[in-house]
Amino acid sequence: MVAPVVLSEGTPIFTDKPKAFEVTLQNFHYFNHGRHSFTLWLKSEPFDIIQNLQARILKIVPDCNDVNKFKKGFRPHLSVGQIKGKYNLLEIIKNLEDRWKKIKFFLSEIFFISREKNKTSRFEIKKRIQLRKE
């Protein structure tokens, strides 16, 4: 039997580690923050596996549920950048899509990150969890 991974002393993370899997980043999307402010992002697939993994992690750190509070809940993605203006956004998406080739990679680790509650702070890695390689 494998010992559980620990987030902080005495707090088990997984008694049964999730299996590593392949992720594909293929299509561009955006979040609209109002006032002509947008976040450009790539959709992460397989959606169901990533969403299930996030739900398992949420059971471990239930206070880290910010993304679940959005109207559409958690959407697996990779943020690409912040853009001002709808015209700029659509132009950038068009230029990127014209040359974009999907990216595939093997997800074998999870990183717990956090930052201070100000807009200029940087994320820092707090814990690293190796996924099962089977």
C-alpha positions in Angstrom: 0.0 0.0 0.0 1.2 3.5 -0.9 1.5 6.1 1.9 -0.7 9.2 1.3 0.8 12.4 0.0 0.8 15.1 2.6 0.0 18.8 2.0 1.0 20.0 5.4 2.1 18.0 8.4 -0.6 15.5 9.2 -3.0 16.4 6.4 -3.3 13.6 3.8 -3.7 14.6 0.1 -4.5 11.4 -1.7 -4.6 7.9 -0.3 -5.1 6.7 -3.9 -3.1 9.0 -6.3 -4.9 9.9 -9.5 -3.4 8.5 -12.7 -1.2 10.7 -15.0 -2.8 11.5 -18.3 -2.4 13.3 -21.6 -3.7 16.9 -21.9 -4.5 18.7 -25.2 -4.6 22.5 -25.6 -6.4 23.2 -28.9 -9.0 25.9 -29.0 -8.9 29.6 -28.0 -11.7 31.1 -25.8 -12.0 34.1 -23.6 -13.5 35.3 -20.3 -15.2 38.7 -20.4 -14.5 40.7 -17.3 -16.6 43.7 -18.4 -15.3 47.2 -19.2 -13.6 45.8 -22.4 -11.3 43.6 -20.4 -10.8 39.9 -21.4 -8.7 36.9 -20.5 -7.7 34.8 -23.5 -7.3 31.1 -22.8 -6.9 27.6 -24.3 -9.4 24.9 -23.5 -7.9 21.9 -21.8 -9.0 18.4 -22.8 -10.0 15.8 -21.6 -12.5 18.0 -19.8 -14.1 15.3 -17.7 -10.9 13.9 -16.3 -9.5 17.4 -15.5 -12.8 18.4 -13.9 -12.9 15.2 -11.8 -9.3 15.8 -10.7 -10.2 19.3 -9.6 -13.2 18.0 -7.6 -10.9 15.5 -5.8 -8.5 18.3 -5.0 -11.3 20.5 -3.8 -12.2 17.9 -1.2 -8.7 18.3 0.2 -8.6 22.1 0.2 -12.3 23.1 0.3 -11.6 26.8 1.0 -9.8 27.0 -2.4 -13.1 27.1 -4.4 -12.9 30.5 -6.1 -13.3 29.0 -9.6 -16.3 27.0 -8.6 -18.2 30.2 -7.6 -18.3 31.4 -11.3 -21.6 31.1 -13.1 -20.3 28.2 -15.3 -18.2 26.7 -12.5 -14.7 25.4 -13.0 -13.6 25.3 -16.7 -10.3 23.6 -17.3 -8.0 26.0 -19.2 -4.6 27.6 -19.6 -4.7 31.4 -19.5 -2.8 33.0 -22.4 -3.1 36.7 -21.6 -5.1 39.7 -20.7 -6.5 41.9 -23.5 -8.2 45.3 -23.6 -10.8 45.9 -26.2 -13.1 43.4 -28.1 -11.6 44.4 -31.5 -8.1 43.7 -30.2 -9.2 40.4 -28.7 -10.8 39.2 -31.9 -7.8 40.3 -34.0 -5.4 38.4 -31.7 -7.6 35.3 -31.7 -7.7 35.3 -35.5 -3.9 35.8 -35.8 -3.2 33.0 -33.3 -5.7 30.6 -34.8 -4.2 31.1 -38.3 -0.9 29.7 -37.0 -1.9 27.6 -34.0 -1.1 23.9 -33.8 -2.5 22.0 -30.9 -0.2 21.1 -28.0 -0.3 17.8 -26.2 1.6 17.0 -23.0 1.6 14.4 -20.3 0.3 15.6 -17.0 2.3 13.8 -14.4 2.4 16.3 -11.5 0.1 18.7 -9.7 1.3 21.9 -8.1 -0.4 23.7 -5.3 0.2 27.4 -5.8 -0.9 30.6 -4.0 -0.2 34.3 -3.9 -0.9 37.3 -1.7 -4.2 39.0 -2.1 -3.0 41.9 -4.2 -2.9 42.2 -8.0 0.9 42.6 -8.3 1.8 39.5 -6.3 3.2 36.4 -8.0 2.1 32.8 -7.6 4.5 30.6 -5.6 4.6 26.8 -5.6 3.6 25.5 -2.1 3.4 21.7 -2.8 4.2 19.4 -5.7 2.3 16.1 -6.1 3.5 13.3 -8.4 0.6 11.5 -10.2 0.5 7.7 -10.6 2.5 6.6 -13.7 0.5 3.4 -14.5 
